[in-house]
Amino acid sequence: MFVGALELDILLGDVHSLKQKRSVVRPVLAEVRKRFAVSVAEAGHTDLHRRTLIGVAVVAEAGEHVRDVLDSCERYVASRPEFELLSAHRRLLGPDD
């Protein structure tokens, strides 16, 4: 079994309140969850209206599959025009860890 985690630090575009931030971030979280069958949540910068930290987690039998899914999630979020991806960090745990 392999477990992968991805942290995406994101700068939001034209957002001026926490309410606006939620209206931008929530649909993206729902789409990532639906499209890639992963667990995803806003995991940081919750008190800032122009920044967010999105956390993605996936479990699979093969490490390569975990990497592919996390790569796809990162590409999808980075392709969103309202987001500027500042950084992405990933962790992969396998049976030897």
MDTraj code that builds the backbone (N, CA, C; nanometers):
import mdtraj as md
import numpy as np

residues = "MET PHE VAL GLY ALA LEU GLU LEU ASP ILE LEU LEU GLY ASP VAL HIS SER LEU LYS GLN LYS ARG SER VAL VAL ARG PRO VAL LEU ALA GLU VAL ARG LYS ARG PHE ALA VAL SER VAL ALA GLU ALA GLY HIS THR ASP LEU HIS ARG ARG THR LEU ILE GLY VAL ALA VAL VAL ALA GLU ALA GLY GLU HIS VAL ARG ASP VAL LEU ASP SER CYS GLU ARG TYR VAL ALA SER ARG PRO GLU PHE GLU LEU LEU SER ALA HIS ARG ARG LEU LEU GLY PRO ASP ASP".split()
xyz = np.array([
    [0.0839, -0.1179, 0.0000],
    [0.0000, 0.0000, 0.0000],
    [0.0888, 0.1247, 0.0000],
    [0.0496, 0.2223, -0.0791],
    [0.1197, 0.3501, -0.0868],
    [0.0219, 0.4628, -0.0541],
    [0.0714, 0.5617, 0.0185],
    [-0.0081, 0.6786, 0.0542],
    [0.0664, 0.8019, 0.0042],
    [-0.0048, 0.8868, -0.0665],
    [0.0554, 1.0089, -0.1179],
    [-0.0179, 1.1315, -0.0669],
    [0.0575, 1.2356, -0.0384],
    [-0.0006, 1.3631, 0.0054],
    [0.0595, 1.4753, -0.0776],
    [-0.0219, 1.5710, -0.1119],
    [0.0196, 1.6850, -0.1928],
    [-0.0306, 1.8118, -0.1255],
    [0.0585, 1.9083, -0.1063],
    [0.0219, 2.0396, -0.0528],
    [0.0421, 2.1435, -0.1626],
    [-0.0624, 2.2171, -0.1919],
    [-0.0576, 2.3204, -0.2953],
    [-0.0794, 2.4564, -0.2310],
    [0.0221, 2.5403, -0.2338],
    [0.0133, 2.6764, -0.1806],
    [-0.0277, 2.7671, -0.2963],
    [-0.1403, 2.8356, -0.2796],
    [-0.2030, 2.9060, -0.3914],
    [-0.2316, 3.0512, -0.3550],
    [-0.2051, 3.1377, -0.4515],
    [-0.2436, 3.2782, -0.4430],
    [-0.3674, 3.2957, -0.5307],
    [-0.4711, 3.3530, -0.4720],
    [-0.5960, 3.3735, -0.5454],
    [-0.5934, 3.5086, -0.6150],
    [-0.6648, 3.5168, -0.7245],
    [-0.6675, 3.6391, -0.8033],
    [-0.7521, 3.7477, -0.7396],
    [-0.8563, 3.7893, -0.8047],
    [-0.9395, 3.9030, -0.7648],
    [-1.0389, 3.8615, -0.6562],
    [-0.9896, 3.8409, -0.5355],
    [-1.0719, 3.8009, -0.4219],
    [-1.0532, 3.9042, -0.3118],
    [-1.1651, 3.9539, -0.2573],
    [-1.1577, 4.0632, -0.1598],
    [-1.2182, 4.0295, -0.0236],
    [-1.2661, 3.9062, -0.0065],
    [-1.3240, 3.8685, 0.1228],
    [-1.3130, 3.7173, 0.1394],
    [-1.3305, 3.6726, 0.2630],
    [-1.3290, 3.5285, 0.2881],
    [-1.4484, 3.4593, 0.2225],
    [-1.5605, 3.5299, 0.2138],
    [-1.6786, 3.4739, 0.1480],
    [-1.6515, 3.4512, -0.0012],
    [-1.5885, 3.5475, -0.0656],
    [-1.5496, 3.5320, -0.2064],
    [-1.4500, 3.4176, -0.2215],
    [-1.3564, 3.4083, -0.1297],
    [-1.2562, 3.3012, -0.1333],
    [-1.3256, 3.1654, -0.1317],
    [-1.4206, 3.1479, -0.0394],
    [-1.4935, 3.0205, -0.0312],
    [-1.5657, 2.9897, -0.1615],
    [-1.6237, 3.0924, -0.2243],
    [-1.6985, 3.0694, -0.3481],
    [-1.6072, 3.0304, -0.4639],
    [-1.4787, 3.0627, -0.4545],
    [-1.3817, 3.0237, -0.5574],
    [-1.3212, 2.8867, -0.5269],
    [-1.2875, 2.8629, -0.4006],
    [-1.2138, 2.7426, -0.3636],
    [-1.3036, 2.6188, -0.3575],
    [-1.4223, 2.6301, -0.3002],
    [-1.5084, 2.5123, -0.2817],
    [-1.5412, 2.4374, -0.4105],
    [-1.5782, 2.5047, -0.5189],
    [-1.6065, 2.4301, -0.6421],
    [-1.4839, 2.3552, -0.6958],
    [-1.3667, 2.4120, -0.6785],
    [-1.2448, 2.3447, -0.7244],
    [-1.2185, 2.2211, -0.6402],
    [-1.2364, 2.2314, -0.5094],
    [-1.2197, 2.1146, -0.4225],
    [-1.3160, 2.0037, -0.4626],
    [-1.4406, 2.0400, -0.4881],
    [-1.5411, 1.9402, -0.5280],
    [-1.5043, 1.8749, -0.6606],
    [-1.4554, 1.9527, -0.7548],
    [-1.4182, 1.8973, -0.8847],
    [-1.2971, 1.8053, -0.8745],
    [-1.1974, 1.8422, -0.7955],
    [-1.0796, 1.7560, -0.7760],
    [-1.1226, 1.6243, -0.7116],
    [-1.2075, 1.6327, -0.6099],
    [-1.2573, 1.5126, -0.5415],
    [-1.3296, 1.4206, -0.6391],
    [-1.4164, 1.4792, -0.7209],
    [-1.4973, 1.4012, -0.8156],
    [-1.4132, 1.3446, -0.9297],
    [-1.3279, 1.4277, -0.9875],
    [-1.2516, 1.3905, -1.1061],
    [-1.1432, 1.2869, -1.0773],
    [-1.0777, 1.2964, -0.9602],
    [-0.9609, 1.2125, -0.9330],
    [-0.9815, 1.1111, -0.8207],
    [-1.0984, 1.1074, -0.7582],
    [-1.1299, 1.0136, -0.6493],
    [-1.0250, 1.0206, -0.5377],
    [-1.0017, 1.1412, -0.4884],
    [-0.9038, 1.1654, -0.3822],
    [-0.9738, 1.2362, -0.2668],
    [-0.9054, 1.2420, -0.1539],
    [-0.9492, 1.3268, -0.0434],
    [-0.8819, 1.4618, -0.0626],
    [-0.9583, 1.5689, -0.0467],
    [-0.9044, 1.7028, -0.0691],
    [-0.9732, 1.8006, 0.0263],
    [-0.8941, 1.8966, 0.0762],
    [-0.9500, 1.9950, 0.1686],
    [-0.8650, 2.1209, 0.1675],
    [-0.9280, 2.2299, 0.2089],
    [-0.8509, 2.3517, 0.2346],
    [-0.7821, 2.3295, 0.3689],
    [-0.6504, 2.3308, 0.3697],
    [-0.5750, 2.2862, 0.4866],
    [-0.4887, 2.3952, 0.5492],
    [-0.4989, 2.5168, 0.5005],
    [-0.4173, 2.6227, 0.5575],
    [-0.4522, 2.7580, 0.5003],
    [-0.3963, 2.8617, 0.5614],
    [-0.4215, 3.0011, 0.5235],
    [-0.5714, 3.0332, 0.5261],
    [-0.6435, 2.9722, 0.6199],
    [-0.7886, 2.9913, 0.6232],
    [-0.8306, 3.1318, 0.6641],
    [-0.7410, 3.2062, 0.7286],
    [-0.7750, 3.3414, 0.7716],
    [-0.7322, 3.4494, 0.6719],
    [-0.6662, 3.4095, 0.5636],
    [-0.6228, 3.5038, 0.4595],
    [-0.7165, 3.4934, 0.3402],
    [-0.7586, 3.6055, 0.2863],
    [-0.8556, 3.5986, 0.1766],
    [-0.7923, 3.5796, 0.0386],
    [-0.6626, 3.6005, 0.0227],
    [-0.6006, 3.5823, -0.1092],
    [-0.5066, 3.4629, -0.1163],
    [-0.4965, 3.3858, -0.0090],
    [-0.4092, 3.2680, -0.0085],
    [-0.4891, 3.1482, 0.0385],
    [-0.4504, 3.0316, -0.0085],
    [-0.5069, 2.9068, 0.0409],
    [-0.4035, 2.7966, 0.0284],
    [-0.4170, 2.6982, 0.1120],
    [-0.3344, 2.5786, 0.1053],
    [-0.4294, 2.4622, 0.0867],
    [-0.4165, 2.3943, -0.0259],
    [-0.5027, 2.2808, -0.0555],
    [-0.4235, 2.1533, -0.0311],
    [-0.4833, 2.0621, 0.0437],
    [-0.4210, 1.9330, 0.0705],
    [-0.4955, 1.8226, -0.0032],
    [-0.4189, 1.7347, -0.0670],
    [-0.4749, 1.6227, -0.1423],
    [-0.4106, 1.4952, -0.0897],
    [-0.4910, 1.3909, -0.0701],
    [-0.4374, 1.2621, -0.0249],
    [-0.4963, 1.1501, -0.1088],
    [-0.4134, 1.0497, -0.1360],
    [-0.4573, 0.9350, -0.2150],
    [-0.3885, 0.8096, -0.1622],
    [-0.4602, 0.6985, -0.1676],
    [-0.4083, 0.5679, -0.1268],
    [-0.4278, 0.4731, -0.2444],
    [-0.3235, 0.3955, -0.2749],
    [-0.3331, 0.2994, -0.3855],
    [-0.2340, 0.1853, -0.3635],
    [-0.2499, 0.0843, -0.4432],
    [-0.1633, -0.0338, -0.4341],
    [-0.0237, -0.0073, -0.4895],
    [-0.0154, 0.0782, -0.5906],
    [0.1123, 0.1026, -0.6578],
    [0.1574, 0.2472, -0.6403],
    [0.2846, 0.2652, -0.6121],
    [0.3408, 0.3988, -0.5952],
    [0.3315, 0.4819, -0.7213],
    [0.3488, 0.4201, -0.8361],
    [0.3410, 0.4917, -0.9639],
    [0.2017, 0.5506, -0.9855],
    [0.0994, 0.4748, -0.9468],
    [-0.0374, 0.5249, -0.9600],
    [-0.0595, 0.6462, -0.8697],
    [-0.0075, 0.6394, -0.7471],
    [-0.0190, 0.7523, -0.6546],
    [0.0472, 0.8755, -0.7153],
    [0.1670, 0.8604, -0.7691],
    [0.2373, 0.9739, -0.8312],
    [0.1582, 1.0298, -0.9490],
    [0.1029, 0.9416, -1.0322],
    [0.0249, 0.9868, -1.1483],
    [-0.0980, 1.0671, -1.1058],
    [-0.1677, 1.0195, -1.0038],
    [-0.2877, 1.0893, -0.9568],
    [-0.2503, 1.2255, -0.8986],
    [-0.1453, 1.2310, -0.8178],
    [-0.1036, 1.3588, -0.7597],
    [-0.0560, 1.4557, -0.8676],
    [0.0152, 1.4050, -0.9688],
    [0.0558, 1.4901, -1.0817],
    [-0.0661, 1.5483, -1.1525],
    [-0.1672, 1.4658, -1.1746],
    [-0.2888, 1.5115, -1.2425],
    [-0.3616, 1.6173, -1.1601],
    [-0.3693, 1.5964, -1.0300],
    [-0.4332, 1.6955, -0.9419],
    [-0.3581, 1.8279, -0.9462],
    [-0.2260, 1.8205, -0.9395],
    [-0.1449, 1.9430, -0.9434],
    [-0.1640, 2.0168, -1.0758],
    [-0.1618, 1.9449, -1.1871],
    [-0.1809, 2.0082, -1.3176],
    [-0.3186, 2.0734, -1.3283],
    [-0.4210, 2.0041, -1.2782],
    [-0.5566, 2.0583, -1.2858],
    [-0.5675, 2.1891, -1.2067],
    [-0.5206, 2.1895, -1.0827],
    [-0.5298, 2.3091, -0.9996],
    [-0.4454, 2.4224, -1.0594],
    [-0.3264, 2.3909, -1.1084],
    [-0.2385, 2.4923, -1.1675],
    [-0.2987, 2.5521, -1.2945],
    [-0.3836, 2.4771, -1.3630],
    [-0.4422, 2.5259, -1.4885],
    [-0.5595, 2.6214, -1.4662],
    [-0.6071, 2.6313, -1.3426],
    [-0.7197, 2.7197, -1.3143],
    [-0.6764, 2.8653, -1.3280],
    [-0.7477, 2.9450, -1.4070],
    [-0.7051, 3.0836, -1.4311],
    [-0.7133, 3.1730, -1.3076],
    [-0.7981, 3.1379, -1.2111],
    [-0.8119, 3.2219, -1.0922],
    [-0.7070, 3.1913, -0.9850],
    [-0.6245, 3.0900, -1.0097],
    [-0.5215, 3.0488, -0.9143],
    [-0.3820, 3.0750, -0.9690],
    [-0.2904, 3.1109, -0.8788],
    [-0.1480, 3.1128, -0.9115],
    [-0.0810, 3.0166, -0.8145],
    [-0.0299, 2.9073, -0.8671],
    [0.0340, 2.8058, -0.7837],
    [0.1716, 2.8564, -0.7414],
    [0.1880, 2.8797, -0.6109],
    [0.3144, 2.9298, -0.5577],
    [0.4132, 2.8173, -0.5318],
    [0.3636, 2.7055, -0.4781],
    [0.4513, 2.5912, -0.4530],
    [0.3686, 2.4650, -0.4380],
    [0.4337, 2.3525, -0.4612],
    [0.3716, 2.2211, -0.4450],
    [0.4720, 2.1302, -0.3755],
    [0.4274, 2.0650, -0.2696],
    [0.5120, 1.9709, -0.1959],
    [0.4377, 1.8387, -0.1869],
    [0.5110, 1.7311, -0.2060],
    [0.4465, 1.6002, -0.1988],
    [0.5256, 1.5050, -0.1111],
    [0.4524, 1.4100, -0.0585],
    [0.5115, 1.3037, 0.0234],
    [0.4530, 1.1711, -0.0241],
    [0.5380, 1.0697, -0.0247],
    [0.4938, 0.9360, -0.0629],
    [0.5444, 0.8383, 0.0420],
    [0.4521, 0.7660, 0.1012],
    [0.4852, 0.6635, 0.1983],
    [0.4537, 0.5281, 0.1392],
    [0.5483, 0.4361, 0.1503],
    [0.5291, 0.3026, 0.0976],
    [0.5429, 0.1977, 0.2059],
    [0.5429, 0.0726, 0.1669],
    [0.5484, -0.0364, 0.2656],
    [0.6799, -0.0405, 0.3448],
    [0.7854, 0.0207, 0.2951],
    [0.9141, 0.0179, 0.3644],
    [0.9310, 0.1354, 0.4606],
    [0.8341, 0.2290, 0.4636],
    [0.8466, 0.3481, 0.5502],
    [0.7930, 0.3209, 0.6886],
])
top = md.Topology()
chain = top.add_chain()
for i, resn in enumerate(residues, 1):
    res = top.add_residue(resn, chain, resSeq=i)
    for name in ("N", "CA", "C"):
        top.add_atom(name, md.element.get_by_symbol(name[0]), res)
traj = md.Trajectory(xyz[None], top)
